Amino acid sequence: MDVKLRLFAGLREFVGQSEIRVSLAEGATIGDLGDRIGLDYPKLGPLLPGLAWAVNEEYRSREYRLRDGDEIALIPPISGGCPCSK
């Protein structure tokens, strides 16, 4: 299945783009996506535990099962504290 990952604020600067298309196995979870992103973009790996995940504009946990075509937003803390600008 294919999903679209949207990156905001300093996260997009780490990756160099605001959207990433990712192919995952059927039944993959947000946690699986996080593991994959951490491998593909090592600078993001240490930040992932402190970020929020939204699927189709609804916040979801790492256990949430993704579906083909889902749009996932990776959201840094709003009030600061994200070392994204380093």
Number of C-alpha atoms within 10 A of each C-alpha: 14 16 19 17 20 19 21 15 16 17 22 17 13 17 16 11 12 15 16 16 12 13 14 17 13 12 13 17 18 20 17 18 20 18 14 16 18 16 12 12 12 13 15 18 15 10 15 18 10 12 13 16 24 17 21 12 11 9 14 15 13 14 11 16 15 23 17 15 12 15 19 24 21 20 19 22 13 10 6 8 9 16 12 18 9 6
